[in-house]
Amino acid sequence: MPDSEIEAASAAYLADEAAKPFAFKSGHTIDVAKAIEMHPQAKRLLAEEAATPGLRRMMVKTAIVMGFLV
C-alpha cells in the first residue's frame, strides 16, 4: 500500500466516519471504521475529544496498516 493511498484512506474516514470501504489500486479494499473498531487503542483515542487532529490521523493510519482487508 503506497503512503499516498493510506493517507487518502485516512483522510476519507476523517472527513466522513460513515465513508464506504476504501479501494486501493491493488484491488484490495478496507473498511476503515471496522479496522478502527478492531484496534483498541485507535478506538479509544478517537473517542477522546481532546485528541489532536495529528494524533487522530496517526491512529487512523495505524488502524489501516494493521487493518482488516474486506
mmCIF file of the N, C-alpha and C atoms, coordinates in Angstrom:
data_MODEL
# 
_entry.id   MODEL 
# 
loop_
_atom_site.group_PDB 
_atom_site.id 
_atom_site.type_symbol 
_atom_site.label_atom_id 
_atom_site.label_alt_id 
_atom_site.label_comp_id 
_atom_site.label_asym_id 
_atom_site.label_entity_id 
_atom_site.label_seq_id 
_atom_site.pdbx_PDB_ins_code 
_atom_site.Cartn_x 
_atom_site.Cartn_y 
_atom_site.Cartn_z 
_atom_site.occupancy 
_atom_site.B_iso_or_equiv 
_atom_site.pdbx_formal_charge 
_atom_site.auth_seq_id 
_atom_site.auth_comp_id 
_atom_site.auth_asym_id 
_atom_site.auth_atom_id 
_atom_site.pdbx_PDB_model_num 
ATOM 1   N N  . MET A 1 1  ? 0.839   -1.184 0.000  1.00 0.00 ? 1  MET A N  1 
ATOM 2   C CA . MET A 1 1  ? 0.000   0.000  0.000  1.00 0.00 ? 1  MET A CA 1 
ATOM 3   C C  . MET A 1 1  ? 0.884   1.246  0.000  1.00 0.00 ? 1  MET A C  1 
ATOM 4   N N  . PRO A 1 2  ? 0.821   2.040  -1.007 1.00 0.00 ? 2  PRO A N  1 
ATOM 5   C CA . PRO A 1 2  ? 1.593   3.283  -1.031 1.00 0.00 ? 2  PRO A CA 1 
ATOM 6   C C  . PRO A 1 2  ? 1.111   4.256  0.048  1.00 0.00 ? 2  PRO A C  1 
ATOM 7   N N  . ASP A 1 3  ? 2.051   5.039  0.583  1.00 0.00 ? 3  ASP A N  1 
ATOM 8   C CA . ASP A 1 3  ? 1.714   6.021  1.614  1.00 0.00 ? 3  ASP A CA 1 
ATOM 9   C C  . ASP A 1 3  ? 0.605   6.964  1.164  1.00 0.00 ? 3  ASP A C  1 
ATOM 10  N N  . SER A 1 4  ? 0.615   7.325  -0.115 1.00 0.00 ? 4  SER A N  1 
ATOM 11  C CA . SER A 1 4  ? -0.403  8.263  -0.607 1.00 0.00 ? 4  SER A CA 1 
ATOM 12  C C  . SER A 1 4  ? -1.802  7.666  -0.508 1.00 0.00 ? 4  SER A C  1 
ATOM 13  N N  . GLU A 1 5  ? -1.911  6.362  -0.717 1.00 0.00 ? 5  GLU A N  1 
ATOM 14  C CA . GLU A 1 5  ? -3.215  5.713  -0.613 1.00 0.00 ? 5  GLU A CA 1 
ATOM 15  C C  . GLU A 1 5  ? -3.640  5.554  0.843  1.00 0.00 ? 5  GLU A C  1 
ATOM 16  N N  . ILE A 1 6  ? -2.687  5.289  1.731  1.00 0.00 ? 6  ILE A N  1 
ATOM 17  C CA . ILE A 1 6  ? -3.008  5.224  3.156  1.00 0.00 ? 6  ILE A CA 1 
ATOM 18  C C  . ILE A 1 6  ? -3.481  6.589  3.629  1.00 0.00 ? 6  ILE A C  1 
ATOM 19  N N  . GLU A 1 7  ? -2.813  7.629  3.175  1.00 0.00 ? 7  GLU A N  1 
ATOM 20  C CA . GLU A 1 7  ? -3.209  8.999  3.519  1.00 0.00 ? 7  GLU A CA 1 
ATOM 21  C C  . GLU A 1 7  ? -4.609  9.298  2.981  1.00 0.00 ? 7  GLU A C  1 
ATOM 22  N N  . ALA A 1 8  ? -4.885  8.889  1.758  1.00 0.00 ? 8  ALA A N  1 
ATOM 23  C CA . ALA A 1 8  ? -6.214  9.132  1.166  1.00 0.00 ? 8  ALA A CA 1 
ATOM 24  C C  . ALA A 1 8  ? -7.300  8.379  1.923  1.00 0.00 ? 8  ALA A C  1 
ATOM 25  N N  . ALA A 1 9  ? -7.018  7.144  2.318  1.00 0.00 ? 9  ALA A N  1 
ATOM 26  C CA . ALA A 1 9  ? -7.998  6.356  3.072  1.00 0.00 ? 9  ALA A CA 1 
ATOM 27  C C  . ALA A 1 9  ? -8.270  6.993  4.426  1.00 0.00 ? 9  ALA A C  1 
ATOM 28  N N  . SER A 1 10 ? -7.223  7.457  5.095  1.00 0.00 ? 10 SER A N  1 
ATOM 29  C CA . SER A 1 10 ? -7.419  8.079  6.406  1.00 0.00 ? 10 SER A CA 1 
ATOM 30  C C  . SER A 1 10 ? -8.141  9.412  6.268  1.00 0.00 ? 10 SER A C  1 
ATOM 31  N N  . ALA A 1 11 ? -7.812  10.188 5.256  1.00 0.00 ? 11 ALA A N  1 
ATOM 32  C CA . ALA A 1 11 ? -8.491  11.471 5.045  1.00 0.00 ? 11 ALA A CA 1 
ATOM 33  C C  . ALA A 1 11 ? -9.970  11.266 4.748  1.00 0.00 ? 11 ALA A C  1 
ATOM 34  N N  . ALA A 1 12 ? -10.287 10.244 3.964  1.00 0.00 ? 12 ALA A N  1 
ATOM 35  C CA . ALA A 1 12 ? -11.692 9.958  3.654  1.00 0.00 ? 12 ALA A CA 1 
ATOM 36  C C  . ALA A 1 12 ? -12.463 9.611  4.921  1.00 0.00 ? 12 ALA A C  1 
ATOM 37  N N  . TYR A 1 13 ? -11.853 8.795  5.781  1.00 0.00 ? 13 TYR A N  1 
ATOM 38  C CA . TYR A 1 13 ? -12.523 8.417  7.033  1.00 0.00 ? 13 TYR A CA 1 
ATOM 39  C C  . TYR A 1 13 ? -12.672 9.631  7.957  1.00 0.00 ? 13 TYR A C  1 
ATOM 40  N N  . LEU A 1 14 ? -11.604 10.419 8.093  1.00 0.00 ? 14 LEU A N  1 
ATOM 41  C CA . LEU A 1 14 ? -11.667 11.578 8.990  1.00 0.00 ? 14 LEU A CA 1 
ATOM 42  C C  . LEU A 1 14 ? -12.667 12.616 8.505  1.00 0.00 ? 14 LEU A C  1 
ATOM 43  N N  . ALA A 1 15 ? -12.884 12.688 7.212  1.00 0.00 ? 15 ALA A N  1 
ATOM 44  C CA . ALA A 1 15 ? -13.873 13.621 6.662  1.00 0.00 ? 15 ALA A CA 1 
ATOM 45  C C  . ALA A 1 15 ? -15.290 13.100 6.858  1.00 0.00 ? 15 ALA A C  1 
ATOM 46  N N  . ASP A 1 16 ? -15.451 11.766 6.862  1.00 0.00 ? 16 ASP A N  1 
ATOM 47  C CA . ASP A 1 16 ? -16.780 11.153 6.988  1.00 0.00 ? 16 ASP A CA 1 
ATOM 48  C C  . ASP A 1 16 ? -16.624 9.754  7.569  1.00 0.00 ? 16 ASP A C  1 
ATOM 49  N N  . GLU A 1 17 ? -16.928 9.617  8.858  1.00 0.00 ? 17 GLU A N  1 
ATOM 50  C CA . GLU A 1 17 ? -16.764 8.323  9.526  1.00 0.00 ? 17 GLU A CA 1 
ATOM 51  C C  . GLU A 1 17 ? -17.662 7.239  8.932  1.00 0.00 ? 17 GLU A C  1 
ATOM 52  N N  . ALA A 1 18 ? -18.647 7.633  8.155  1.00 0.00 ? 18 ALA A N  1 
ATOM 53  C CA . ALA A 1 18 ? -19.542 6.661  7.509  1.00 0.00 ? 18 ALA A CA 1 
ATOM 54  C C  . ALA A 1 18 ? -19.117 6.387  6.063  1.00 0.00 ? 18 ALA A C  1 
ATOM 55  N N  . ALA A 1 19 ? -17.899 6.775  5.718  1.00 0.00 ? 19 ALA A N  1 
ATOM 56  C CA . ALA A 1 19 ? -17.414 6.579  4.345  1.00 0.00 ? 19 ALA A CA 1 
ATOM 57  C C  . ALA A 1 19 ? -17.420 5.095  3.977  1.00 0.00 ? 19 ALA A C  1 
ATOM 58  N N  . LYS A 1 20 ? -17.676 4.831  2.713  1.00 0.00 ? 20 LYS A N  1 
ATOM 59  C CA . LYS A 1 20 ? -17.683 3.441  2.238  1.00 0.00 ? 20 LYS A CA 1 
ATOM 60  C C  . LYS A 1 20 ? -16.264 2.889  2.296  1.00 0.00 ? 20 LYS A C  1 
ATOM 61  N N  . PRO A 1 21 ? -16.100 1.568  2.246  1.00 0.00 ? 21 PRO A N  1 
ATOM 62  C CA . PRO A 1 21 ? -14.753 0.988  2.261  1.00 0.00 ? 21 PRO A CA 1 
ATOM 63  C C  . PRO A 1 21 ? -13.869 1.622  1.182  1.00 0.00 ? 21 PRO A C  1 
ATOM 64  N N  . PHE A 1 22 ? -12.614 1.777  1.525  1.00 0.00 ? 22 PHE A N  1 
ATOM 65  C CA . PHE A 1 22 ? -11.655 2.416  0.630  1.00 0.00 ? 22 PHE A CA 1 
ATOM 66  C C  . PHE A 1 22 ? -11.045 1.367  -0.286 1.00 0.00 ? 22 PHE A C  1 
ATOM 67  N N  . ALA A 1 23 ? -10.997 1.654  -1.567 1.00 0.00 ? 23 ALA A N  1 
ATOM 68  C CA . ALA A 1 23 ? -10.423 0.730  -2.556 1.00 0.00 ? 23 ALA A CA 1 
ATOM 69  C C  . ALA A 1 23 ? -9.020  1.192  -2.938 1.00 0.00 ? 23 ALA A C  1 
ATOM 70  N N  . PHE A 1 24 ? -8.052  0.319  -2.705 1.00 0.00 ? 24 PHE A N  1 
ATOM 71  C CA . PHE A 1 24 ? -6.676  0.593  -3.107 1.00 0.00 ? 24 PHE A CA 1 
ATOM 72  C C  . PHE A 1 24 ? -6.494  0.212  -4.573 1.00 0.00 ? 24 PHE A C  1 
ATOM 73  N N  . LYS A 1 25 ? -5.505  0.792  -5.220 1.00 0.00 ? 25 LYS A N  1 
ATOM 74  C CA . LYS A 1 25 ? -5.242  0.492  -6.631 1.00 0.00 ? 25 LYS A CA 1 
ATOM 75  C C  . LYS A 1 25 ? -4.900  -0.972 -6.847 1.00 0.00 ? 25 LYS A C  1 
ATOM 76  N N  . SER A 1 26 ? -4.430  -1.628 -5.793 1.00 0.00 ? 26 SER A N  1 
ATOM 77  C CA . SER A 1 26 ? -4.071  -3.046 -5.888 1.00 0.00 ? 26 SER A CA 1 
ATOM 78  C C  . SER A 1 26 ? -5.297  -3.942 -6.019 1.00 0.00 ? 26 SER A C  1 
ATOM 79  N N  . GLY A 1 27 ? -6.475  -3.362 -5.765 1.00 0.00 ? 27 GLY A N  1 
ATOM 80  C CA . GLY A 1 27 ? -7.707  -4.137 -5.805 1.00 0.00 ? 27 GLY A CA 1 
ATOM 81  C C  . GLY A 1 27 ? -8.225  -4.499 -4.424 1.00 0.00 ? 27 GLY A C  1 
ATOM 82  N N  . HIS A 1 28 ? -7.397  -4.325 -3.398 1.00 0.00 ? 28 HIS A N  1 
ATOM 83  C CA . HIS A 1 28 ? -7.832  -4.579 -2.028 1.00 0.00 ? 28 HIS A CA 1 
ATOM 84  C C  . HIS A 1 28 ? -8.727  -3.436 -1.549 1.00 0.00 ? 28 HIS A C  1 
ATOM 85  N N  . THR A 1 29 ? -9.628  -3.758 -0.655 1.00 0.00 ? 29 THR A N  1 
ATOM 86  C CA . THR A 1 29 ? -10.440 -2.720 -0.025 1.00 0.00 ? 29 THR A CA 1 
ATOM 87  C C  . THR A 1 29 ? -10.324 -2.878 1.479  1.00 0.00 ? 29 THR A C  1 
ATOM 88  N N  . ILE A 1 30 ? -10.587 -1.784 2.194  1.00 0.00 ? 30 ILE A N  1 
ATOM 89  C CA . ILE A 1 30 ? -10.585 -1.831 3.644  1.00 0.00 ? 30 ILE A CA 1 
ATOM 90  C C  . ILE A 1 30 ? -11.730 -0.990 4.177  1.00 0.00 ? 30 ILE A C  1 
ATOM 91  N N  . ASP A 1 31 ? -12.424 -1.551 5.116  1.00 0.00 ? 31 ASP A N  1 
ATOM 92  C CA . ASP A 1 31 ? -13.463 -0.822 5.842  1.00 0.00 ? 31 ASP A CA 1 
ATOM 93  C C  . ASP A 1 31 ? -12.742 -0.164 7.015  1.00 0.00 ? 31 ASP A C  1 
ATOM 94  N N  . VAL A 1 32 ? -12.451 1.115  6.886  1.00 0.00 ? 32 VAL A N  1 
ATOM 95  C CA . VAL A 1 32 ? -11.646 1.815  7.882  1.00 0.00 ? 32 VAL A CA 1 
ATOM 96  C C  . VAL A 1 32 ? -12.353 1.828  9.230  1.00 0.00 ? 32 VAL A C  1 
ATOM 97  N N  . ALA A 1 33 ? -13.656 2.025  9.239  1.00 0.00 ? 33 ALA A N  1 
ATOM 98  C CA . ALA A 1 33 ? -14.400 2.025  10.502 1.00 0.00 ? 33 ALA A CA 1 
ATOM 99  C C  . ALA A 1 33 ? -14.250 0.683  11.211 1.00 0.00 ? 33 ALA A C  1 
ATOM 100 N N  . LYS A 1 34 ? -14.287 -0.404 10.466 1.00 0.00 ? 34 LYS A N  1 
ATOM 101 C CA . LYS A 1 34 ? -14.130 -1.741 11.052 1.00 0.00 ? 34 LYS A CA 1 
ATOM 102 C C  . LYS A 1 34 ? -12.706 -1.926 11.566 1.00 0.00 ? 34 LYS A C  1 
ATOM 103 N N  . ALA A 1 35 ? -11.722 -1.449 10.814 1.00 0.00 ? 35 ALA A N  1 
ATOM 104 C CA . ALA A 1 35 ? -10.328 -1.552 11.242 1.00 0.00 ? 35 ALA A CA 1 
ATOM 105 C C  . ALA A 1 35 ? -10.123 -0.808 12.553 1.00 0.00 ? 35 ALA A C  1 
ATOM 106 N N  . ILE A 1 36 ? -10.747 0.358  12.690 1.00 0.00 ? 36 ILE A N  1 
ATOM 107 C CA . ILE A 1 36 ? -10.642 1.124  13.929 1.00 0.00 ? 36 ILE A CA 1 
ATOM 108 C C  . ILE A 1 36 ? -11.355 0.399  15.062 1.00 0.00 ? 36 ILE A C  1 
ATOM 109 N N  . GLU A 1 37 ? -12.501 -0.147 14.779 1.00 0.00 ? 37 GLU A N  1 
ATOM 110 C CA . GLU A 1 37 ? -13.256 -0.898 15.780 1.00 0.00 ? 37 GLU A CA 1 
ATOM 111 C C  . GLU A 1 37 ? -12.423 -2.065 16.324 1.00 0.00 ? 37 GLU A C  1 
ATOM 112 N N  . MET A 1 38 ? -11.621 -2.673 15.476 1.00 0.00 ? 38 MET A N  1 
ATOM 113 C CA . MET A 1 38 ? -10.823 -3.832 15.861 1.00 0.00 ? 38 MET A CA 1 
ATOM 114 C C  . MET A 1 38 ? -9.466  -3.448 16.468 1.00 0.00 ? 38 MET A C  1 
ATOM 115 N N  . HIS A 1 39 ? -9.142  -2.164 16.483 1.00 0.00 ? 39 HIS A N  1 
ATOM 116 C CA . HIS A 1 39 ? -7.869  -1.683 17.028 1.00 0.00 ? 39 HIS A CA 1 
ATOM 117 C C  . HIS A 1 39 ? -8.181  -0.919 18.318 1.00 0.00 ? 39 HIS A C  1 
ATOM 118 N N  . PRO A 1 40 ? -8.016  -1.552 19.494 1.00 0.00 ? 40 PRO A N  1 
ATOM 119 C CA . PRO A 1 40 ? -8.446  -0.945 20.767 1.00 0.00 ? 40 PRO A CA 1 
ATOM 120 C C  . PRO A 1 40 ? -7.880  0.451  21.038 1.00 0.00 ? 40 PRO A C  1 
ATOM 121 N N  . GLN A 1 41 ? -6.599  0.669  20.749 1.00 0.00 ? 41 GLN A N  1 
ATOM 122 C CA . GLN A 1 41 ? -6.011  1.980  21.021 1.00 0.00 ? 41 GLN A CA 1 
ATOM 123 C C  . GLN A 1 41 ? -6.602  3.054  20.118 1.00 0.00 ? 41 GLN A C  1 
ATOM 124 N N  . ALA A 1 42 ? -6.781  2.734  18.850 1.00 0.00 ? 42 ALA A N  1 
ATOM 125 C CA . ALA A 1 42 ? -7.359  3.713  17.925 1.00 0.00 ? 42 ALA A CA 1 
ATOM 126 C C  . ALA A 1 42 ? -8.796  4.032  18.328 1.00 0.00 ? 42 ALA A C  1 
ATOM 127 N N  . LYS A 1 43 ? -9.540  3.007  18.648 1.00 0.00 ? 43 LYS A N  1 
ATOM 128 C CA . LYS A 1 43 ? -10.937 3.198  19.045 1.00 0.00 ? 43 LYS A CA 1 
ATOM 129 C C  . LYS A 1 43 ? -11.021 4.105  20.270 1.00 0.00 ? 43 LYS A C  1 
ATOM 130 N N  . ARG A 1 44 ? -10.183 3.822  21.267 1.00 0.00 ? 44 ARG A N  1 
ATOM 131 C CA . ARG A 1 44 ? -10.205 4.618  22.497 1.00 0.00 ? 44 ARG A CA 1 
ATOM 132 C C  . ARG A 1 44 ? -9.779  6.059  22.231 1.00 0.00 ? 44 ARG A C  1 
ATOM 133 N N  . LEU A 1 45 ? -8.700  6.240  21.496 1.00 0.00 ? 45 LEU A N  1 
ATOM 134 C CA . LEU A 1 45 ? -8.199  7.587  21.244 1.00 0.00 ? 45 LEU A CA 1 
ATOM 135 C C  . LEU A 1 45 ? -9.178  8.415  20.424 1.00 0.00 ? 45 LEU A C  1 
ATOM 136 N N  . LEU A 1 46 ? -9.776  7.811  19.415 1.00 0.00 ? 46 LEU A N  1 
ATOM 137 C CA . LEU A 1 46 ? -10.700 8.567  18.568 1.00 0.00 ? 46 LEU A CA 1 
ATOM 138 C C  . LEU A 1 46 ? -11.973 8.957  19.313 1.00 0.00 ? 46 LEU A C  1 
ATOM 139 N N  . ALA A 1 47 ? -12.246 8.306  20.436 1.00 0.00 ? 47 ALA A N  1 
ATOM 140 C CA . ALA A 1 47 ? -13.407 8.668  21.252 1.00 0.00 ? 47 ALA A CA 1 
ATOM 141 C C  . ALA A 1 47 ? -13.108 9.849  22.176 1.00 0.00 ? 47 ALA A C  1 
ATOM 142 N N  . GLU A 1 48 ? -11.842 10.185 22.333 1.00 0.00 ? 48 GLU A N  1 
ATOM 143 C CA . GLU A 1 48 ? -11.441 11.286 23.206 1.00 0.00 ? 48 GLU A CA 1 
ATOM 144 C C  . GLU A 1 48 ? -11.557 12.627 22.474 1.00 0.00 ? 48 GLU A C  1 
ATOM 145 N N  . GLU A 1 49 ? -12.313 13.530 23.057 1.00 0.00 ? 49 GLU A N  1 
ATOM 146 C CA . GLU A 1 49 ? -12.487 14.843 22.439 1.00 0.00 ? 49 GLU A CA 1 
ATOM 147 C C  . GLU A 1 49 ? -11.197 15.649 22.421 1.00 0.00 ? 49 GLU A C  1 
ATOM 148 N N  . ALA A 1 50 ? -10.314 15.403 23.385 1.00 0.00 ? 50 ALA A N  1 
ATOM 149 C CA . ALA A 1 50 ? -9.088  16.184 23.499 1.00 0.00 ? 50 ALA A CA 1 
ATOM 150 C C  . ALA A 1 50 ? -7.985  15.728 22.538 1.00 0.00 ? 50 ALA A C  1 
ATOM 151 N N  . ALA A 1 51 ? -8.188  14.646 21.821 1.00 0.00 ? 51 ALA A N  1 
ATOM 152 C CA . ALA A 1 51 ? -7.161  14.159 20.892 1.00 0.00 ? 51 ALA A CA 1 
ATOM 153 C C  . ALA A 1 51 ? -6.936  15.172 19.773 1.00 0.00 ? 51 ALA A C  1 
ATOM 154 N N  . THR A 1 52 ? -5.686  15.441 19.494 1.00 0.00 ? 52 THR A N  1 
ATOM 155 C CA . THR A 1 52 ? -5.352  16.419 18.455 1.00 0.00 ? 52 THR A CA 1 
ATOM 156 C C  . THR A 1 52 ? -5.615  15.832 17.067 1.00 0.00 ? 52 THR A C  1 
ATOM 157 N N  . PRO A 1 53 ? -5.812  16.686 16.078 1.00 0.00 ? 53 PRO A N  1 
ATOM 158 C CA . PRO A 1 53 ? -6.020  16.184 14.715 1.00 0.00 ? 53 PRO A CA 1 
ATOM 159 C C  . PRO A 1 53 ? -4.860  15.308 14.226 1.00 0.00 ? 53 PRO A C  1 
ATOM 160 N N  . GLY A 1 54 ? -3.635  15.683 14.549 1.00 0.00 ? 54 GLY A N  1 
ATOM 161 C CA . GLY A 1 54 ? -2.486  14.894 14.119 1.00 0.00 ? 54 GLY A CA 1 
ATOM 162 C C  . GLY A 1 54 ? -2.471  13.508 14.745 1.00 0.00 ? 54 GLY A C  1 
ATOM 163 N N  . LEU A 1 55 ? -2.821  13.430 16.011 1.00 0.00 ? 55 LEU A N  1 
ATOM 164 C CA . LEU A 1 55 ? -2.873  12.141 16.690 1.00 0.00 ? 55 LEU A CA 1 
ATOM 165 C C  . LEU A 1 55 ? -4.009  11.288 16.141 1.00 0.00 ? 55 LEU A C  1 
ATOM 166 N N  . ARG A 1 56 ? -5.133  11.914 15.853 1.00 0.00 ? 56 ARG A N  1 
ATOM 167 C CA . ARG A 1 56 ? -6.257  11.189 15.250 1.00 0.00 ? 56 ARG A CA 1 
ATOM 168 C C  . ARG A 1 56 ? -5.844  10.590 13.904 1.00 0.00 ? 56 ARG A C  1 
ATOM 169 N N  . ARG A 1 57 ? -5.203  11.408 13.075 1.00 0.00 ? 57 ARG A N  1 
ATOM 170 C CA . ARG A 1 57 ? -4.761  10.965 11.748 1.00 0.00 ? 57 ARG A CA 1 
ATOM 171 C C  . ARG A 1 57 ? -3.782  9.797  11.879 1.00 0.00 ? 57 ARG A C  1 
ATOM 172 N N  . MET A 1 58 ? -2.837  9.908  12.823 1.00 0.00 ? 58 MET A N  1 
ATOM 173 C CA . MET A 1 58 ? -1.854  8.843  13.016 1.00 0.00 ? 58 MET A CA 1 
ATOM 174 C C  . MET A 1 58 ? -2.531  7.537  13.458 1.00 0.00 ? 58 MET A C  1 
ATOM 175 N N  . MET A 1 59 ? -3.515  7.608  14.335 1.00 0.00 ? 59 MET A N  1 
ATOM 176 C CA . MET A 1 59 ? -4.181  6.393  14.800 1.00 0.00 ? 59 MET A CA 1 
ATOM 177 C C  . MET A 1 59 ? -5.025  5.762  13.699 1.00 0.00 ? 59 MET A C  1 
ATOM 178 N N  . VAL A 1 60 ? -5.641  6.586  12.866 1.00 0.00 ? 60 VAL A N  1 
ATOM 179 C CA . VAL A 1 60 ? -6.408  6.035  11.738 1.00 0.00 ? 60 VAL A CA 1 
ATOM 180 C C  . VAL A 1 60 ? -5.456  5.334  10.775 1.00 0.00 ? 60 VAL A C  1 
ATOM 181 N N  . LYS A 1 61 ? -4.322  5.946  10.483 1.00 0.00 ? 61 LYS A N  1 
ATOM 182 C CA . LYS A 1 61 ? -3.335  5.325  9.604  1.00 0.00 ? 61 LYS A CA 1 
ATOM 183 C C  . LYS A 1 61 ? -2.839  4.007  10.176 1.00 0.00 ? 61 LYS A C  1 
ATOM 184 N N  . THR A 1 62 ? -2.590  3.977  11.487 1.00 0.00 ? 62 THR A N  1 
ATOM 185 C CA . THR A 1 62 ? -2.146  2.760  12.146 1.00 0.00 ? 62 THR A CA 1 
ATOM 186 C C  . THR A 1 62 ? -3.187  1.659  12.001 1.00 0.00 ? 62 THR A C  1 
ATOM 187 N N  . ALA A 1 63 ? -4.438  2.004  12.233 1.00 0.00 ? 63 ALA A N  1 
ATOM 188 C CA . ALA A 1 63 ? -5.520  1.010  12.101 1.00 0.00 ? 63 ALA A CA 1 
ATOM 189 C C  . ALA A 1 63 ? -5.606  0.507  10.665 1.00 0.00 ? 63 ALA A C  1 
ATOM 190 N N  . ILE A 1 64 ? -5.375  1.379  9.705  1.00 0.00 ? 64 ILE A N  1 
ATOM 191 C CA . ILE A 1 64 ? -5.427  0.968  8.287  1.00 0.00 ? 64 ILE A CA 1 
ATOM 192 C C  . ILE A 1 64 ? -4.302  -0.020 7.997  1.00 0.00 ? 64 ILE A C  1 
ATOM 193 N N  . VAL A 1 65 ? -3.093  0.312  8.418  1.00 0.00 ? 65 VAL A N  1 
ATOM 194 C CA . VAL A 1 65 ? -1.939  -0.547 8.146  1.00 0.00 ? 65 VAL A CA 1 
ATOM 195 C C  . VAL A 1 65 ? -2.116  -1.913 8.812  1.00 0.00 ? 65 VAL A C  1 
ATOM 196 N N  . MET A 1 66 ? -2.668  -1.911 10.010 1.00 0.00 ? 66 MET A N  1 
ATOM 197 C CA . MET A 1 66 ? -2.880  -3.162 10.730 1.00 0.00 ? 66 MET A CA 1 
ATOM 198 C C  . MET A 1 66 ? -4.245  -3.760 10.396 1.00 0.00 ? 66 MET A C  1 
ATOM 199 N N  . GLY A 1 67 ? -4.964  -3.087 9.496  1.00 0.00 ? 67 GLY A N  1 
ATOM 200 C CA . GLY A 1 67 ? -6.364  -3.336 9.228  1.00 0.00 ? 67 GLY A CA 1 
ATOM 201 C C  . GLY A 1 67 ? -6.786  -4.678 8.712  1.00 0.00 ? 67 GLY A C  1 
ATOM 202 N N  . PHE A 1 68 ? -8.057  -4.725 8.597  1.00 0.00 ? 68 PHE A N  1 
ATOM 203 C CA . PHE A 1 68 ? -8.728  -5.930 8.158  1.00 0.00 ? 68 PHE A CA 1 
ATOM 204 C C  . PHE A 1 68 ? -9.230  -5.710 6.742  1.00 0.00 ? 68 PHE A C  1 
ATOM 205 N N  . LEU A 1 69 ? -8.594  -6.364 5.777  1.00 0.00 ? 69 LEU A N  1 
ATOM 206 C CA . LEU A 1 69 ? -8.998  -6.200 4.389  1.00 0.00 ? 69 LEU A CA 1 
ATOM 207 C C  . LEU A 1 69 ? -10.333 -6.889 4.163  1.00 0.00 ? 69 LEU A C  1 
ATOM 208 N N  . VAL A 1 70 ? -11.186 -6.249 3.394  1.00 0.00 ? 70 VAL A N  1 
ATOM 209 C CA . VAL A 1 70 ? -12.519 -6.775 3.118  1.00 0.00 ? 70 VAL A CA 1 
ATOM 210 C C  . VAL A 1 70 ? -12.475 -7.596 1.850  1.00 0.00 ? 70 VAL A C  1 
# 
